[in-house]
């Protein structure tokens, strides 16, 4: 997997020399230097932040930091096996965490808070996507084509399963589906959690909603905007995360039994299943995939607790986790426009090592951008960090 010998002869002599001579070493030196520069410029800020937040439990910040890095890695052209590992739990984990920290509010307050925290960053990211697409249209001489498609797709909350006649082609909004889906997850959860119906009835309602959306995705293809079907499928993860909050008083023996069961389900899903929450597709069974995603999340939660004992690593990942929303949105903006596909010959030749280099460059650039802009009041207000 990590063999440096070329495996194909499709690349040009220039690309061969790039990866087999001093330029390849300079390339790795650049990646290493980028992260070294970033950690030096960030170190003082992290120390100050650590003193300001002595009482803050960094476990979930570290966990979110790991998860957002997995999101970036999942879009960095790793092999199917590696990407399948990330997809098996990384997006469901965000829904588990959101459900765990869910607090009941009046409907007006819930709409106001969720709109500010989720829809405002979504609209801001879509605005930048349309603006970049417009600049691309002007440079390519195809005025309004790409930008109009991005604008219409943003209003629809994502591309339809069957392309609409008004769209020349389906335009992907990348990871931004998560923001609208989480907004509707929290809205549906508000009505379910505020009611006094028993938990078994809530669970049955969530299961039936998920099954209906999965059937629609596979068979009926009825277009429902703003990733509401994905929200219905993700509602189960949110519900389980909320239930875990009341799991603290349970006997430790039953906790480990739950942990062992979910980890076994995770292993089964890694070997025999596969899911895509945004596409409402679940390989084995909704319940098994949910339990498997919970197992993966719990494994990395325990790992995050261990990491918090190492202050430099904990502070670094905690910073990423704290500002994960901004990193997430900047990643969604660069995804469709930065020409990462030009590295395809390198990936074909050097496999996972080239993918790792792309991931390091991508993560380093996103972290630098986030660190530079997050102190600006405008961006603080957009991402609700003020």
C-alpha positions as CSV (number, residue, x, y, z in Angstrom):
1,X,0.0,0.0,0.0
2,X,2.9,2.4,0.9
3,X,5.2,1.2,-1.8
4,X,7.0,4.1,-3.5
5,X,7.6,2.2,-6.8
6,X,5.4,3.3,-9.7
7,X,2.6,1.0,-10.5
8,X,1.6,2.4,-13.9
9,X,3.3,3.9,-16.9
10,X,0.5,6.3,-17.9
11,X,2.1,9.4,-16.4
12,X,4.5,11.7,-18.3
13,X,8.3,11.8,-17.8
14,X,7.8,15.2,-16.0
15,X,5.4,13.6,-13.5
16,X,7.8,10.7,-13.1
17,X,10.7,13.0,-12.3
18,X,8.5,15.0,-9.9
19,X,7.9,12.0,-7.7
20,X,11.2,10.2,-8.2
21,X,13.8,12.9,-7.8
22,X,14.5,15.9,-5.5
23,X,11.2,17.5,-6.3
24,X,9.3,14.8,-4.5
25,X,11.4,15.4,-1.4
26,X,10.8,19.2,-1.7
27,X,7.1,18.4,-2.0
28,X,7.1,16.5,1.3
29,X,9.3,19.1,2.8
30,X,6.7,21.8,1.9
31,X,3.9,19.8,3.5
32,X,6.0,19.3,6.7
33,X,7.0,22.9,6.7
34,X,3.3,24.0,6.3
35,X,2.2,22.1,9.4
36,X,5.3,23.2,11.3
37,X,4.5,26.9,10.5
38,X,0.8,26.4,11.4
39,X,1.6,24.7,14.8
40,X,4.0,27.5,15.7
41,X,1.7,30.3,14.8
42,X,-1.2,28.6,16.6
43,X,0.7,27.5,19.8
44,X,0.4,30.8,21.7
45,X,-3.3,31.1,20.8
46,X,-4.0,27.5,22.0
47,X,-2.2,28.1,25.3
48,X,-4.3,31.2,26.0
49,X,-7.4,29.3,25.0
50,X,-6.5,26.5,27.4
51,X,-6.2,28.9,30.3
52,X,-9.5,30.6,29.5
53,X,-11.3,27.3,29.3
54,X,-9.9,25.3,32.2
55,X,-13.3,24.0,33.2
56,X,-14.3,23.0,29.7
57,X,-14.3,19.3,29.0
58,X,-12.3,18.9,25.8
59,X,-13.4,15.3,25.1
60,X,-16.1,16.2,22.7
61,X,-14.0,19.0,21.1
62,X,-11.2,16.5,20.5
63,X,-13.8,14.0,19.1
64,X,-15.2,16.6,16.7
65,X,-11.7,17.6,15.7
66,X,-11.0,14.0,14.7
67,X,-14.3,13.7,12.9
68,X,-13.8,16.8,10.8
69,X,-10.4,15.5,9.8
70,X,-12.0,12.3,8.8
71,X,-14.5,14.3,6.7
72,X,-11.6,16.0,4.9
73,X,-9.8,12.6,4.5
74,X,-12.9,11.1,3.0
75,X,-12.7,13.6,0.2
76,X,-9.0,13.2,-0.4
77,X,-9.0,10.3,-2.8
78,X,-8.1,7.5,-0.4
79,X,-8.9,3.9,-1.4
80,X,-12.4,2.6,-1.1
81,X,-11.5,0.6,2.0
82,X,-10.2,3.7,3.8
83,X,-13.2,5.9,2.7
84,X,-15.6,3.1,3.7
85,X,-14.0,3.1,7.2
86,X,-14.7,6.9,7.6
87,X,-18.2,6.8,6.1
88,X,-19.2,4.0,8.5
89,X,-19.5,6.4,11.4
90,X,-18.1,10.0,10.9
91,X,-21.3,11.8,9.8
92,X,-23.6,9.8,12.0
93,X,-21.3,10.7,14.9
94,X,-22.1,14.4,14.4
95,X,-25.8,13.5,14.7
96,X,-25.1,11.4,17.9
97,X,-23.3,14.4,19.4
98,X,-26.0,16.9,18.5
99,X,-28.6,14.6,20.0
100,X,-26.5,14.2,23.2
101,X,-26.4,17.9,23.8
102,X,-29.9,18.7,22.7
103,X,-31.8,20.9,25.1
104,X,-35.6,21.5,24.8
105,X,-36.6,25.0,24.0
106,X,-39.8,26.8,23.0
107,X,-40.4,26.4,19.3
108,X,-39.7,30.1,18.5
109,X,-36.3,29.9,20.3
110,X,-35.5,26.6,18.7
111,X,-36.1,28.0,15.2
112,X,-34.1,31.2,16.0
113,X,-31.1,29.4,17.4
114,X,-31.0,26.7,14.8
115,X,-31.4,29.1,11.9
116,X,-28.5,31.2,13.2
117,X,-26.2,28.3,13.9
118,X,-27.0,26.1,10.8
119,X,-28.9,28.0,8.1
120,X,-26.9,31.2,8.2
121,X,-23.6,29.3,7.7
122,X,-25.3,27.3,4.9
123,X,-26.5,30.5,3.1
124,X,-23.1,32.1,3.5
125,X,-21.4,29.1,2.0
126,X,-23.8,28.9,-0.8
127,X,-23.3,32.6,-1.5
128,X,-19.6,32.0,-1.8
129,X,-20.1,29.0,-4.0
130,X,-22.3,31.0,-6.4
131,X,-19.8,33.9,-6.4
132,X,-16.9,31.6,-7.3
133,X,-19.1,29.8,-9.9
134,X,-19.9,33.3,-11.4
135,X,-16.2,34.2,-11.6
136,X,-15.5,30.8,-13.2
137,X,-18.3,31.5,-15.8
138,X,-16.8,34.9,-16.6
139,X,-13.3,33.5,-17.1
140,X,-14.6,30.5,-19.2
141,X,-17.0,32.6,-21.2
142,X,-20.1,30.6,-20.1
143,X,-21.9,33.5,-18.3
144,X,-24.5,32.4,-15.7
145,X,-24.4,28.7,-16.6
146,X,-22.5,27.3,-13.6
147,X,-23.5,30.1,-11.3
148,X,-27.2,29.8,-12.0
149,X,-27.1,26.0,-11.5
150,X,-25.3,26.5,-8.1
151,X,-27.8,29.2,-7.1
152,X,-30.8,27.1,-8.0
153,X,-29.4,24.0,-6.3
154,X,-28.7,26.1,-3.2
155,X,-32.3,27.2,-3.1
156,X,-33.5,23.6,-3.5
157,X,-31.2,22.6,-0.6
158,X,-29.3,20.1,-2.8
159,X,-29.5,18.3,-6.1
160,X,-32.6,16.3,-6.9
161,X,-32.3,12.5,-7.3
162,X,-33.8,12.9,-10.8
163,X,-32.4,16.0,-12.6
164,X,-35.1,18.7,-13.0
165,X,-35.7,20.0,-16.6
166,X,-34.7,23.5,-15.4
167,X,-31.2,22.2,-14.5
168,X,-28.8,21.3,-17.3
169,X,-26.9,19.1,-14.9
170,X,-26.9,18.0,-11.3
171,X,-24.8,20.3,-9.1
172,X,-23.4,18.9,-5.9
173,X,-23.2,21.1,-2.8
174,X,-20.8,18.7,-1.2
175,X,-20.9,18.4,2.6
176,X,-23.4,21.2,3.0
177,X,-26.3,18.7,3.0
178,X,-25.4,18.1,6.6
179,X,-26.5,21.6,7.7
180,X,-30.0,21.6,6.3
181,X,-30.5,18.0,7.3
182,X,-29.5,18.7,10.9
183,X,-31.8,21.8,11.0
184,X,-34.8,19.6,10.1
185,X,-33.6,16.8,12.4
186,X,-33.7,19.2,15.3
187,X,-37.1,20.6,14.2
188,X,-38.7,17.1,14.0
189,X,-37.0,16.1,17.2
190,X,-38.5,19.2,18.9
191,X,-42.1,18.0,18.2
192,X,-41.3,14.4,19.1
193,X,-39.4,15.2,22.3
194,X,-41.8,17.8,23.6
195,X,-44.7,15.4,23.4
196,X,-45.5,13.0,26.3
197,X,-45.7,9.9,24.1
198,X,-43.6,7.0,25.3
199,X,-40.1,6.3,24.0
200,X,-41.1,3.2,22.1
201,X,-43.7,5.1,20.1
202,X,-41.1,7.8,19.3
203,X,-38.6,5.1,18.2
204,X,-41.3,3.4,16.0
205,X,-42.2,6.8,14.4
206,X,-38.5,7.5,13.6
207,X,-38.0,4.0,12.2
208,X,-41.1,4.3,9.9
209,X,-40.0,7.7,8.7
210,X,-36.5,6.3,7.9
211,X,-38.0,3.3,6.0
212,X,-40.3,5.6,4.0
213,X,-37.4,7.8,3.0
214,X,-35.2,4.9,2.1
215,X,-38.0,3.4,-0.1
216,X,-38.5,6.8,-1.8
217,X,-34.7,7.0,-2.5
218,X,-34.5,3.6,-4.0
219,X,-37.9,3.1,-5.7
220,X,-40.1,6.2,-6.0
221,X,-37.6,9.0,-6.5
222,X,-40.0,11.7,-5.3
223,X,-38.0,14.9,-5.0
224,X,-38.2,16.5,-1.5
225,X,-36.1,19.6,-1.1
226,X,-33.5,20.6,1.5
227,X,-32.4,17.0,2.4
228,X,-35.5,16.4,4.5
229,X,-35.4,12.7,3.6
230,X,-31.8,12.6,4.8
231,X,-33.0,14.3,8.0
232,X,-35.6,11.6,8.6
233,X,-33.0,8.9,8.2
234,X,-30.6,10.8,10.5
235,X,-33.3,11.2,13.1
236,X,-32.5,7.8,14.6
237,X,-28.9,8.7,15.2
238,X,-30.0,11.9,16.9
239,X,-32.6,10.1,19.0
240,X,-30.0,7.5,20.2
241,X,-27.6,10.2,21.0
242,X,-30.2,11.9,23.2
243,X,-30.9,8.6,24.9
244,X,-27.2,8.2,25.8
245,X,-27.4,11.3,27.9
246,X,-29.6,9.4,30.4
247,X,-27.3,6.3,30.2
248,X,-24.9,7.6,32.9
249,X,-26.8,6.0,35.8
250,X,-26.8,2.5,34.2
251,X,-24.7,-0.2,35.7
252,X,-21.2,-0.3,34.3
253,X,-21.6,-4.0,33.2
254,X,-24.5,-3.1,30.9
255,X,-22.5,-0.1,29.5
256,X,-19.7,-2.5,28.4
257,X,-22.3,-5.0,27.0
258,X,-23.7,-2.1,24.9
259,X,-20.2,-1.1,23.9
260,X,-19.2,-4.7,22.9
261,X,-22.5,-5.2,20.9
262,X,-22.1,-1.9,19.0
263,X,-18.5,-2.6,18.2
264,X,-19.4,-6.0,16.8
265,X,-22.0,-4.4,14.7
266,X,-19.4,-1.9,13.5
267,X,-17.1,-4.7,12.5
268,X,-19.9,-6.4,10.6
269,X,-20.8,-3.2,8.8
270,X,-17.2,-2.6,7.8
271,X,-17.0,-6.1,6.3
272,X,-20.5,-6.5,4.8
273,X,-22.4,-3.2,4.7
274,X,-22.1,0.4,3.7
275,X,-24.3,3.4,4.1
276,X,-24.9,6.9,2.9
277,X,-27.1,9.0,5.2
278,X,-27.4,11.9,2.7
279,X,-28.5,9.4,0.0
280,X,-30.8,7.5,2.4
281,X,-29.0,4.3,1.6
282,X,-28.2,1.6,4.2
283,X,-26.5,-1.6,3.2
284,X,-27.3,-4.2,5.8
285,X,-30.2,-2.9,7.8
286,X,-31.0,0.5,9.3
287,X,-30.8,-0.8,12.9
288,X,-27.5,-2.6,12.3
289,X,-26.0,0.3,10.5
290,X,-27.1,2.6,13.3
291,X,-25.6,0.3,16.0
292,X,-22.4,0.0,14.0
293,X,-22.1,3.8,13.6
294,X,-22.6,4.1,17.4
295,X,-19.9,1.5,17.9
296,X,-17.4,3.5,15.8
297,X,-18.4,6.7,17.6
298,X,-17.9,5.2,21.0
299,X,-14.5,3.8,20.1
300,X,-13.3,7.2,19.0
301,X,-15.0,8.8,22.1
302,X,-12.8,6.6,24.3
303,X,-9.8,7.4,22.2
304,X,-10.6,11.2,22.6
305,X,-10.7,10.7,26.4
306,X,-7.2,9.3,26.2
307,X,-6.0,12.1,24.0
308,X,-7.2,14.7,26.5
309,X,-4.4,13.6,28.8
310,X,-1.9,14.8,26.3
311,X,-2.2,18.6,26.4
312,X,-0.5,19.6,23.1
313,X,-2.5,17.1,21.1
314,X,-5.6,17.7,23.1
315,X,-5.4,21.5,22.6
316,X,-4.6,21.2,18.9
317,X,-7.5,18.8,18.2
318,X,-9.7,20.7,20.6
319,X,-9.1,23.9,18.5
320,X,-10.2,22.0,15.4
321,X,-13.2,20.6,17.1
322,X,-14.3,24.0,18.5
323,X,-14.2,25.6,15.1
324,X,-15.3,22.5,13.2
325,X,-18.3,24.3,11.7
326,X,-16.1,27.0,10.0
327,X,-13.7,24.3,8.8
328,X,-16.6,22.3,7.5
329,X,-18.0,25.2,5.5
330,X,-14.6,26.2,4.1
331,X,-14.1,22.6,3.1
332,X,-17.5,22.6,1.3
333,X,-16.5,25.7,-0.6
334,X,-13.2,24.5,-1.8
335,X,-14.4,21.0,-2.7
336,X,-16.1,21.6,-6.1
337,X,-13.6,24.2,-7.4
338,X,-10.1,23.4,-6.3
339,X,-8.5,21.1,-9.0
340,X,-7.6,18.2,-6.7
341,X,-8.4,15.8,-9.7
342,X,-5.1,17.0,-11.3
343,X,-3.4,14.8,-8.7
344,X,-5.0,11.7,-10.1
345,X,-1.8,10.5,-12.0
346,X,0.1,10.8,-8.7
347,X,-2.6,8.7,-6.9
348,X,-2.5,6.1,-9.6
349,X,1.2,5.9,-9.3
350,X,1.8,6.1,-5.6
351,X,-1.6,5.1,-4.1
352,X,-2.2,6.0,-0.5
353,X,1.0,8.0,0.0
354,X,-0.2,10.5,-2.6
355,X,-3.7,10.6,-1.0
356,X,-2.1,11.2,2.4
357,X,-0.1,14.1,1.0
358,X,-3.3,15.6,-0.5
359,X,-5.0,15.2,2.8
360,X,-2.2,17.0,4.7
361,X,-2.1,19.9,2.2
362,X,-5.9,20.2,2.3
363,X,-6.2,20.0,6.1
364,X,-3.3,22.5,6.5
365,X,-4.7,25.0,4.1
366,X,-8.2,24.8,5.7
367,X,-6.8,25.2,9.2
368,X,-4.7,28.2,8.2
369,X,-7.7,29.8,6.6
370,X,-9.9,29.2,9.7
371,X,-7.2,30.5,12.0
372,X,-6.8,33.7,9.9
373,X,-10.5,34.6,9.6
374,X,-12.0,33.3,12.8
375,X,-10.9,36.4,14.8
376,X,-12.7,38.7,12.4
377,X,-16.1,39.8,14.0
378,X,-18.0,39.2,10.7
379,X,-17.0,35.5,10.6
380,X,-17.5,35.1,14.3
381,X,-21.1,36.3,13.8
382,X,-21.6,34.0,10.7
383,X,-20.5,30.9,12.6
384,X,-22.0,31.9,16.0
385,X,-18.6,32.0,17.8
386,X,-19.3,35.5,19.3
